[in-house]
Amino acid sequence: SRARERRAKLIPPPPVEGATWIPIADGRFALVDADLGQEMLRYSWSGGGSKVQYAHTPVGGKMIYLHHMVLPGCRVDHKNSNTLDCRRDNLRPSTQAQNARNMRRKSKATPYKGICSNPPGWAAQIRENGKKVHLGQFKTPEEAARAYDEAARRIHGEFACVNFPREGERGALDPVQ
């Protein structure tokens, strides 16, 4: 088929130990654990249509996401926020609220997540149980961002996405890997 010919022309990124690259129709690749590679290569994957781009394929008349084939039966969070990294160690079950906490969202008007300009300084805020919580007023954006980070670690735990990550934490300013 034409789709198979197009996929055959795609050149995958360098190998990743213990993983297989899965071609997507738009020229990108998704990553899965090696033991799932052959099974996932049987499908024709697409990956567009929204801001967050997940690899998906039609199965039995329904559109199925790659990450749901790897971790079925639950809402899935990509720990590193790379929606095409579908290796088991990058996926975890989550609620919708937990999934939203791991996002890198920040305002274009501010240099950090969870802060806003509030002359003569900067305010830090966070959402807890759906309600906005004011964390204080600070002289610099860095001070406000650090206050946000501490609150995010306390409130969101392993799902926190912070401005100044410690070892093993997800950074709000990190590029997608």
C-alpha positions, -999 to +999 in steps of 0.1 A: +000+000+000+010+036-004+011+042+034+035+013+038+057+027+010+057+061+027+066+046+061+094+025+045+111+058+033+111+073+068+145+072+086+142+067+123+163+085+149+193+068+164+185+036+183+175+037+220+185+007+240+155-015+249+131+005+227+117+005+191+108+036+170+073+035+155+069+056+123+040+081+122+025+092+089+036+128+094+073+118+094+078+117+132+084+087+153+070+074+186+090+053+210+078+021+227+095-007+247+113-032+224+090-061+234+060-041+220+077-030+189+066-057+165+030-056+176+028-018+173+045-018+139+015-038+125-006-006+127-005+026+106-001+054+130-011+091+126-003+119+149-020+152+142-051+172+148-046+189+181-021+210+201-009+180+220-001+154+194-006+118+203+001+088+180-032+071+172-046+044+149-080+031+140-089-002+156-124-017+152-139+016+140-125+036+170-094+058+172-070+043+197-040+062+212-006+044+213-002+052+250-035+035+258-023+004+239+008+004+261-010+011+294-046+001+288-077+008+309-068+041+325-060+078+319-023+081+311+003+107+320+036+110+301+061+118+329+084+138+306+055+155+287+067+140+254+035+125+241+054+103+216+075+087+243+053+057+251+078+035+269+063+020+301+088+038+324+075+072+310+038+064+314+018+063+347-019+061+355-033+094+365-064+114+371-073+143+348-062+167+376-028+149+381-022+149+343-028+187+342-003+193+370+025+179+349+020+204+321+045+231+314+019+259+310+031+293+318+020+328+306+039+344+277+039+375+298+060+360+326+093+342+327+081+314+350+052+291+357+028+301+385+036+337+387+023+370+374+035+406+374+018+425+402+036+459+405+057+468+423+067+431+423+056+396+414+028+374+427+029+336+430-002+315+428-012+278+424-044+258+420-053+234+448-085+213+445-096+235+417-092+268+436-066+295+430-044+300+461-023+332+464+012+323+477+025+358+483+040+389+468+077+389+459+103+414+447+117+393+419+102+368+395+127+342+407+115+345+443+079+341+432+088+311+410+106+294+440+076+299+462+054+283+434+078+254+432+077+247+469+039+248+469+038+226+438+060+200+454+038+200+486+005+200+468+011+180+436+039+156+447+053+135+419+031+153+394+046+187+401+061+205+372+084+232+386+105+261+375+137+251+392+137+213+391+157+191+415+171+158+404+143+136+389+117+164+388+099+177+357+109+212+347+083+237+335+108+254+313+125+222+299+121+215+262+102+184+252+126+155+251 
